[in-house]
Amino acid sequence: FDLPWAEGMRSSAQYQDLTFWWGGRYVVFSTGGQLAYGPSDASWAPRPLLSSALEPSTVCDTDPTVSPSGTVAFERRINYGCYDNAGVYVYDPSAKTVKRVLTDAGQPACSPDGSRLAFVRADADGKQQIFTAKADGTGVEQLTTGPGYAANPSWSPTGKRIVFDAHTTGDSTDVQTTEYAD
C-alpha cells in the first residue's frame, strides 16, 4: 500500500524514518524536518504529529522511535537551516508535551521495553559513537570506541544487544559493516 500525501505539513518532502506506533495501528515518520503520523492501513492522509507550538518552524525533527507506552523519541535540530543539534527529545502523547532528555545527541532508538535509549553522540575525540541512557536521559554510558564512527543504532528484540553501522573512515563513502554491542 502507499500512504496518501500528508496534509497540513510545512513542506512536501519524501517520507523518511518510518516506524510503527501504537502496536502497528499507526506509522510515525519525518518529512521535511517535521514529524507526521497516519494509519498503517493508509485509510486517511497522514498529518502533523506535533502542534506548531511543540514543533515551531525553526526546528527540524527527524529519526522518530517509539516505545511500547506510546512515547516518541526523536532528534531535533535548531535554527534556520537546522544545522545545530539540540539533542534527543521525547513526545508524550498523553500529556501532549515535548521534553529534551539528551543534549548533543541524535539518532535515538528505544529499547523494546521502552526503558532505555541508544543514541549517537560525539566522544571526547569528536568521533560519533554509540551511547545508551535511561529513557529519561539519565545514566548515560558510552558503548563504542575506536578510530571510526558509529551510526544508526537498533536494539535486538530482547533488548540485550545493539546493532549499528560502523564506518572506518571519517565520511560515509567507505564500506560499512554492521557490528553488535552487548
C-alpha positions in Angstrom: 0.0 0.0 0.0 1.0 3.6 -0.4 0.4 6.2 2.3 -1.5 9.2 1.0 0.3 12.5 0.8 0.4 14.2 4.2 -1.9 17.1 4.9 -1.1 20.2 7.0 2.7 19.8 6.8 5.1 22.8 6.4 6.6 21.3 3.2 6.1 18.5 0.8 9.1 16.1 1.1 9.7 12.4 1.0 8.7 10.3 3.9 11.7 9.1 6.0 12.4 7.1 9.2 9.1 5.3 9.2 8.3 3.3 12.3 5.1 1.6 13.6 3.3 3.2 16.6 0.6 2.1 19.0 1.0 -1.6 18.3 1.1 -1.1 14.5 -2.1 0.8 14.2 -0.2 4.0 13.1 3.1 4.9 11.5 5.2 7.8 12.6 7.8 9.4 10.2 9.6 12.5 9.4 9.1 14.6 6.3 10.8 17.9 5.6 12.0 18.2 9.2 8.6 17.7 10.6 7.1 14.6 12.4 3.9 13.1 11.0 1.7 10.2 11.7 -1.0 8.3 9.9 -2.9 5.0 9.9 -0.8 2.0 8.9 -3.7 0.9 6.6 -3.5 4.2 4.7 -7.2 4.9 5.3 -6.6 8.6 5.7 -3.9 11.1 5.0 -1.1 11.5 7.5 -1.0 14.7 9.5 1.5 16.6 11.8 2.2 14.6 15.0 3.0 17.8 16.9 1.2 21.1 17.1 3.1 24.2 15.8 3.6 25.2 19.5 5.5 22.0 20.1 7.3 21.9 16.7 7.9 25.5 15.6 9.1 26.2 12.1 12.7 26.9 13.4 13.3 23.3 14.2 13.9 20.1 12.2 12.7 16.9 13.8 13.9 13.5 12.4 14.6 9.9 13.4 11.5 9.1 15.4 11.5 6.0 17.5 8.6 4.7 19.7 8.2 3.0 23.0 5.5 0.5 23.9 3.9 3.1 26.1 3.4 5.4 23.1 6.1 8.0 23.7 8.1 9.1 20.7 11.7 10.0 21.0 13.3 11.9 18.1 16.3 14.1 17.1 15.8 17.8 17.0 18.0 20.3 15.2 17.5 24.0 15.7 18.0 27.4 14.0 17.1 28.1 10.4 18.8 25.6 8.2 18.7 23.1 11.1 22.4 22.8 11.4 22.7 22.9 15.2 21.9 19.8 17.1 19.8 20.4 20.1 19.5 16.8 21.2 17.0 14.0 21.7 13.5 15.0 22.7 10.6 12.8 23.8 6.9 13.5 23.0 4.4 12.2 25.5 1.1 11.9 23.6 -1.0 11.6 26.8 0.3 14.8 28.3 0.9 16.4 24.9 4.3 17.6 25.9 7.8 17.6 24.4 10.9 17.4 26.6 14.6 17.4 25.8 16.1 14.3 27.5 19.6 14.4 26.0 21.9 17.2 24.6 24.3 16.8 21.7 22.8 13.5 20.8 20.9 12.1 17.8 19.6 9.0 16.0 17.7 7.7 19.1 16.4 4.1 19.3 14.0 3.0 22.0 14.7 -0.4 23.7 11.9 -3.0 23.2 10.6 -2.3 26.8 10.9 1.5 26.4 13.2 1.8 29.5 16.4 2.8 27.6 17.6 4.8 24.6 20.5 4.0 22.3 21.8 7.1 20.5 24.8 8.7 18.7 27.0 11.3 20.3 30.5 12.6 19.7 33.1 11.3 22.1 36.0 13.3 23.5 37.9 12.9 20.2 34.9 14.1 18.2 34.1 10.7 16.8 30.4 9.7 16.6 29.9 6.7 18.9 27.0 4.7 20.4 25.8 5.6 23.8 22.9 4.4 26.0 20.8 6.1 28.7 17.6 5.5 30.6 14.6 6.8 28.8 14.6 10.0 30.9 18.2 10.8 29.7 20.0 9.8 33.0 22.6 7.1 33.3 24.5 7.9 30.1 27.1 5.2 29.1 29.4 5.0 26.1 29.2 1.6 24.3 31.6 2.0 21.4 35.1 3.5 21.0 37.6 3.5 18.2 39.0 5.4 15.3 35.9 5.2 13.1 32.4 6.4 13.8 29.1 4.7 14.5 25.6 5.4 13.4 22.0 4.2 13.3 21.7 2.1 16.5 19.0 -0.5 16.7 18.0 -2.8 19.6 17.6 -6.5 19.4 14.1 -7.8 20.2 15.4 -9.0 23.6 17.0 -5.6 24.4 20.3 -7.3 25.2 22.2 -6.3 22.0 22.5 -3.2 19.8 23.4 -3.4 16.1 24.8 -0.3 14.3 26.7 0.9 11.2 30.4 1.1 11.8 32.4 3.4 9.5 36.1 3.0 9.3 36.8 6.5 7.8 35.5 10.0 8.6 33.0 10.1 5.8 30.1 7.8 4.8 31.6 6.7 1.5 33.6 3.8 2.9 32.4 0.3 3.1 30.1 -0.1 6.1 30.0 -3.0 8.4 27.4 -3.9 10.9 28.6 -4.6 14.4 26.9 -5.6 17.7 27.4 -4.2 21.1 26.3 -6.3 24.2 
